[in-house]
Amino acid sequence: MYHTKAFELTYMNQDELLHILKERFESFPNRHKGIQWNWIEEKLKNHPDKVTVLKRMEESGGEPDIVFYDKKNKLITFFDCSQESPEGRRSCCYDNDALQSRKMNKPKNNAIDFANKIGAKLLNEEQYRYLQSLGEFDKKTSSWIETPNQIRKLGGALFCDYRYGTVFVYHNGADSYYAVRGFRCSITF
């Protein structure tokens, strides 16, 4: 149910992924000031289950990169850092309830279940705003974000984008989907 071309066509191994992650890490030093790759590489090699999650994020177009290192608790956080909402995760409604409520033209996926299948979580508003402090993302697309229960109970869901030099948070029916709306994930370990 949650297949994308990327999941079908990409068969990278752990070494290939670590190479991609290292190149991205070195290409965008502003995202992780004060963090050294050898710390990250050691953490990744000790958590092969999390590397699998990062592989799924990569394969679906997310371009995960490290955005935070909590030295006290020795936790690292990766966000999807693709310029636009990950291509392999677009055209999905917000969650399964929204998907089931559609009578016609159902999308193939929903963001919440797809993120769970990847093994990650949707960014929340605070995380999305932090991502935008590291660059300009979603200038042509938009991304579903974690929606508070009181909004979701009323049938709505939140999404964000970056236009006119500003991060915008919007609402839409949770059952809506668009070719330019996807979702971004995070993983901390």
C-alpha positions as YAML, in Angstrom:
chain: A
units: angstrom
residues:
- id: 1
  name: MET
  ca: [0.00, 0.00, 0.00]
- id: 2
  name: TYR
  ca: [2.83, 2.43, 0.73]
- id: 3
  name: HIS
  ca: [5.07, 1.82, -2.25]
- id: 4
  name: THR
  ca: [6.80, 4.52, -4.22]
- id: 5
  name: LYS
  ca: [9.08, 4.22, -7.22]
- id: 6
  name: ALA
  ca: [11.97, 5.06, -4.92]
- id: 7
  name: PHE
  ca: [11.17, 2.15, -2.60]
- id: 8
  name: GLU
  ca: [10.93, -0.19, -5.57]
- id: 9
  name: LEU
  ca: [14.05, 0.95, -7.42]
- id: 10
  name: THR
  ca: [16.61, 1.83, -4.76]
- id: 11
  name: TYR
  ca: [18.62, -0.90, -3.12]
- id: 12
  name: MET
  ca: [21.44, 0.89, -1.35]
- id: 13
  name: ASN
  ca: [23.41, -0.83, 1.35]
- id: 14
  name: GLN
  ca: [24.55, 0.69, 4.64]
- id: 15
  name: ASP
  ca: [27.96, 1.75, 3.31]
- id: 16
  name: GLU
  ca: [26.37, 3.56, 0.36]
- id: 17
  name: LEU
  ca: [23.98, 5.37, 2.67]
- id: 18
  name: LEU
  ca: [26.76, 6.35, 5.09]
- id: 19
  name: HIS
  ca: [28.71, 7.77, 2.14]
- id: 20
  name: ILE
  ca: [25.67, 9.82, 1.04]
- id: 21
  name: LEU
  ca: [25.04, 11.05, 4.59]
- id: 22
  name: LYS
  ca: [28.71, 12.02, 5.05]
- id: 23
  name: GLU
  ca: [28.77, 13.94, 1.75]
- id: 24
  name: ARG
  ca: [25.58, 15.79, 2.71]
- id: 25
  name: PHE
  ca: [26.98, 16.47, 6.19]
- id: 26
  name: GLU
  ca: [30.11, 18.00, 4.66]
- id: 27
  name: SER
  ca: [28.15, 19.97, 2.04]
- id: 28
  name: PHE
  ca: [25.88, 21.74, 4.57]
- id: 29
  name: PRO
  ca: [27.97, 22.59, 7.65]
- id: 30
  name: ASN
  ca: [25.52, 25.34, 8.69]
- id: 31
  name: ARG
  ca: [23.00, 22.64, 9.65]
- id: 32
  name: HIS
  ca: [25.22, 21.12, 12.33]
- id: 33
  name: LYS
  ca: [27.78, 23.58, 13.67]
- id: 34
  name: GLY
  ca: [30.12, 22.10, 16.24]
- id: 35
  name: ILE
  ca: [29.25, 18.51, 15.35]
- id: 36
  name: GLN
  ca: [31.92, 16.18, 14.01]
- id: 37
  name: TRP
  ca: [31.16, 13.43, 11.51]
- id: 38
  name: ASN
  ca: [33.08, 10.75, 13.45]
- id: 39
  name: TRP
  ca: [30.60, 11.15, 16.37]
- id: 40
  name: ILE
  ca: [27.69, 10.68, 14.00]
- id: 41
  name: GLU
  ca: [29.24, 7.78, 12.11]
- id: 42
  name: GLU
  ca: [29.91, 5.90, 15.35]
- id: 43
  name: LYS
  ca: [26.33, 6.47, 16.49]
- id: 44
  name: LEU
  ca: [24.98, 5.25, 13.13]
- id: 45
  name: LYS
  ca: [27.12, 2.12, 13.16]
- id: 46
  name: ASN
  ca: [25.81, 1.29, 16.65]
- id: 47
  name: HIS
  ca: [22.16, 1.68, 15.58]
- id: 48
  name: PRO
  ca: [21.56, -0.32, 12.37]
- id: 49
  name: ASP
  ca: [17.80, -0.18, 12.95]
- id: 50
  name: LYS
  ca: [17.93, 3.64, 12.78]
- id: 51
  name: VAL
  ca: [20.11, 3.45, 9.66]
- id: 52
  name: THR
  ca: [17.27, 1.46, 8.08]
- id: 53
  name: VAL
  ca: [14.90, 4.35, 8.88]
- id: 54
  name: LEU
  ca: [17.33, 6.85, 7.35]
- id: 55
  name: LYS
  ca: [17.58, 4.61, 4.29]
- id: 56
  name: ARG
  ca: [13.80, 4.74, 3.87]
- id: 57
  name: MET
  ca: [13.85, 8.52, 4.32]
- id: 58
  name: GLU
  ca: [16.55, 8.76, 1.65]
- id: 59
  name: GLU
  ca: [14.86, 6.39, -0.76]
- id: 60
  name: SER
  ca: [11.61, 8.34, -0.65]
- id: 61
  name: GLY
  ca: [13.38, 11.61, -1.47]
- id: 62
  name: GLY
  ca: [13.87, 13.12, 1.98]
- id: 63
  name: GLU
  ca: [17.63, 13.75, 1.87]
- id: 64
  name: PRO
  ca: [18.01, 13.32, 5.65]
- id: 65
  name: ASP
  ca: [20.70, 15.33, 7.40]
- id: 66
  name: ILE
  ca: [21.73, 15.81, 10.99]
- id: 67
  name: VAL
  ca: [20.27, 19.00, 12.42]
- id: 68
  name: PHE
  ca: [20.90, 18.61, 16.14]
- id: 69
  name: TYR
  ca: [23.24, 16.81, 18.53]
- id: 70
  name: ASP
  ca: [22.35, 16.71, 22.22]
- id: 71
  name: LYS
  ca: [25.79, 16.19, 23.78]
- id: 72
  name: LYS
  ca: [24.40, 15.74, 27.29]
- id: 73
  name: ASN
  ca: [22.09, 12.87, 26.34]
- id: 74
  name: LYS
  ca: [24.14, 11.78, 23.29]
- id: 75
  name: LEU
  ca: [21.13, 12.00, 20.98]
- id: 76
  name: ILE
  ca: [21.21, 12.97, 17.32]
- id: 77
  name: THR
  ca: [18.30, 14.27, 15.28]
- id: 78
  name: PHE
  ca: [17.89, 13.97, 11.53]
- id: 79
  name: PHE
  ca: [15.30, 15.90, 9.49]
- id: 80
  name: ASP
  ca: [14.37, 15.55, 5.85]
- id: 81
  name: CYS
  ca: [16.32, 18.38, 4.25]
- id: 82
  name: SER
  ca: [15.28, 18.07, 0.60]
- id: 83
  name: GLN
  ca: [14.69, 21.51, -0.94]
- id: 84
  name: GLU
  ca: [11.07, 20.63, -1.67]
- id: 85
  name: SER
  ca: [8.73, 18.24, 0.08]
- id: 86
  name: PRO
  ca: [10.08, 14.72, -0.60]
- id: 87
  name: GLU
  ca: [8.95, 13.65, -4.05]
- id: 88
  name: GLY
  ca: [8.29, 10.05, -3.05]
- id: 89
  name: ARG
  ca: [5.89, 11.21, -0.32]
- id: 90
  name: ARG
  ca: [3.56, 13.59, -2.10]
- id: 91
  name: SER
  ca: [-0.11, 13.31, -3.06]
- id: 92
  name: CYS
  ca: [-1.19, 11.84, 0.25]
- id: 93
  name: CYS
  ca: [-3.89, 12.91, 2.66]
- id: 94
  name: TYR
  ca: [-3.14, 13.40, 6.36]
- id: 95
  name: ASP
  ca: [-4.09, 10.13, 8.06]
- id: 96
  name: ASN
  ca: [-6.01, 6.87, 7.63]
- id: 97
  name: ASP
  ca: [-9.29, 8.30, 8.92]
- id: 98
  name: ALA
  ca: [-9.08, 10.98, 6.25]
- id: 99
  name: LEU
  ca: [-8.20, 8.39, 3.62]
- id: 100
  name: GLN
  ca: [-11.16, 6.20, 4.58]
- id: 101
  name: SER
  ca: [-13.55, 9.16, 4.60]
- id: 102
  name: ARG
  ca: [-12.92, 9.92, 0.93]
- id: 103
  name: LYS
  ca: [-15.68, 8.53, -1.24]
- id: 104
  name: MET
  ca: [-13.93, 9.08, -4.59]
- id: 105
  name: ASN
  ca: [-10.42, 9.65, -5.92]
- id: 106
  name: LYS
  ca: [-8.65, 8.28, -2.88]
- id: 107
  name: PRO
  ca: [-4.90, 8.87, -2.77]
- id: 108
  name: LYS
  ca: [-2.63, 5.83, -2.46]
- id: 109
  name: ASN
  ca: [-1.13, 6.94, 0.86]
- id: 110
  name: ASN
  ca: [-1.64, 8.97, 3.98]
- id: 111
  name: ALA
  ca: [1.14, 10.87, 5.71]
- id: 112
  name: ILE
  ca: [0.82, 9.43, 9.21]
- id: 113
  name: ASP
  ca: [0.82, 5.75, 8.19]
- id: 114
  name: PHE
  ca: [3.52, 6.33, 5.57]
- id: 115
  name: ALA
  ca: [5.76, 8.02, 8.19]
- id: 116
  name: ASN
  ca: [5.12, 5.10, 10.57]
- id: 117
  name: LYS
  ca: [6.07, 2.66, 7.82]
- id: 118
  name: ILE
  ca: [9.31, 4.58, 7.30]
- id: 119
  name: GLY
  ca: [9.86, 4.44, 11.08]
- id: 120
  name: ALA
  ca: [9.92, 8.20, 11.61]
- id: 121
  name: LYS
  ca: [7.57, 11.00, 12.68]
- id: 122
  name: LEU
  ca: [6.12, 14.00, 10.89]
- id: 123
  name: LEU
  ca: [7.77, 17.27, 11.80]
- id: 124
  name: ASN
  ca: [5.76, 19.40, 14.20]
- id: 125
  name: GLU
  ca: [5.42, 23.18, 13.77]
- id: 126
  name: GLU
  ca: [8.40, 23.99, 16.02]
- id: 127
  name: GLN
  ca: [10.63, 21.53, 14.14]
- id: 128
  name: TYR
  ca: [9.45, 22.87, 10.78]
- id: 129
  name: ARG
  ca: [10.30, 26.42, 11.81]
- id: 130
  name: TYR
  ca: [13.70, 25.23, 13.03]
- id: 131
  name: LEU
  ca: [14.32, 23.54, 9.67]
- id: 132
  name: GLN
  ca: [13.55, 26.84, 7.94]
- id: 133
  name: SER
  ca: [16.20, 28.55, 10.09]
- id: 134
  name: LEU
  ca: [18.75, 26.28, 8.39]
- id: 135
  name: GLY
  ca: [17.78, 27.20, 4.82]
- id: 136
  name: GLU
  ca: [14.79, 27.85, 2.61]
- id: 137
  name: PHE
  ca: [12.65, 24.76, 2.09]
- id: 138
  name: ASP
  ca: [9.27, 24.17, 0.43]
- id: 139
  name: LYS
  ca: [9.38, 27.26, -1.76]
- id: 140
  name: LYS
  ca: [7.27, 25.45, -4.40]
- id: 141
  name: THR
  ca: [5.71, 22.66, -2.35]
- id: 142
  name: SER
  ca: [4.14, 22.25, 1.09]
- id: 143
  name: SER
  ca: [4.42, 19.67, 3.85]
- id: 144
  name: TRP
  ca: [1.89, 18.21, 6.26]
- id: 145
  name: ILE
  ca: [2.95, 18.68, 9.89]
- id: 146
  name: GLU
  ca: [1.85, 17.04, 13.11]
- id: 147
  name: THR
  ca: [-1.62, 18.36, 13.86]
- id: 148
  name: PRO
  ca: [-3.04, 19.00, 17.35]
- id: 149
  name: ASN
  ca: [-5.87, 16.64, 18.31]
- id: 150
  name: GLN
  ca: [-8.44, 19.42, 18.72]
- id: 151
  name: ILE
  ca: [-7.95, 20.46, 15.07]
- id: 152
  name: ARG
  ca: [-7.86, 16.90, 13.79]
- id: 153
  name: LYS
  ca: [-11.07, 15.98, 15.65]
- id: 154
  name: LEU
  ca: [-12.84, 18.70, 13.67]
- id: 155
  name: GLY
  ca: [-11.63, 17.27, 10.35]
- id: 156
  name: GLY
  ca: [-8.68, 19.57, 9.77]
- id: 157
  name: ALA
  ca: [-4.94, 19.13, 9.47]
- id: 158
  name: LEU
  ca: [-2.00, 21.53, 9.30]
- id: 159
  name: PHE
  ca: [0.64, 22.03, 6.65]
- id: 160
  name: CYS
  ca: [3.47, 24.51, 6.11]
- id: 161
  name: ASP
  ca: [5.45, 26.12, 3.34]
- id: 162
  name: TYR
  ca: [7.89, 28.97, 2.80]
- id: 163
  name: ARG
  ca: [6.76, 31.94, 0.69]
- id: 164
  name: TYR
  ca: [7.70, 35.62, 0.61]
- id: 165
  name: GLY
  ca: [10.52, 35.07, 3.09]
- id: 166
  name: THR
  ca: [8.08, 33.72, 5.68]
- id: 167
  name: VAL
  ca: [7.05, 30.34, 7.09]
- id: 168
  name: PHE
  ca: [3.31, 29.92, 6.73]
- id: 169
  name: VAL
  ca: [1.18, 27.47, 8.71]
- id: 170
  name: TYR
  ca: [-2.15, 26.66, 7.07]
- id: 171
  name: HIS
  ca: [-5.08, 24.35, 7.56]
- id: 172
  name: ASN
  ca: [-6.92, 22.12, 5.13]
- id: 173
  name: GLY
  ca: [-9.34, 19.24, 5.31]
- id: 174
  name: ALA
  ca: [-7.32, 16.22, 6.40]
- id: 175
  name: ASP
  ca: [-8.70, 14.28, 3.43]
- id: 176
  name: SER
  ca: [-7.27, 16.71, 0.88]
- id: 177
  name: TYR
  ca: [-4.20, 15.88, -1.16]
- id: 178
  name: TYR
  ca: [-2.21, 17.66, -3.82]
- id: 179
  name: ALA
  ca: [0.67, 16.78, -6.13]
- id: 180
  name: VAL
  ca: [2.81, 19.42, -4.43]
- id: 181
  name: ARG
  ca: [2.02, 18.49, -0.81]
- id: 182
  name: GLY
  ca: [3.94, 15.80, 0.98]
- id: 183
  name: PHE
  ca: [5.46, 15.47, 4.42]
- id: 184
  name: ARG
  ca: [8.83, 15.69, 6.13]
- id: 185
  name: CYS
  ca: [10.10, 13.33, 8.82]
- id: 186
  name: SER
  ca: [12.41, 13.41, 11.79]
- id: 187
  name: ILE
  ca: [14.18, 10.74, 13.77]
- id: 188
  name: THR
  ca: [16.08, 11.10, 17.05]
- id: 189
  name: PHE
  ca: [18.24, 8.43, 18.63]
...
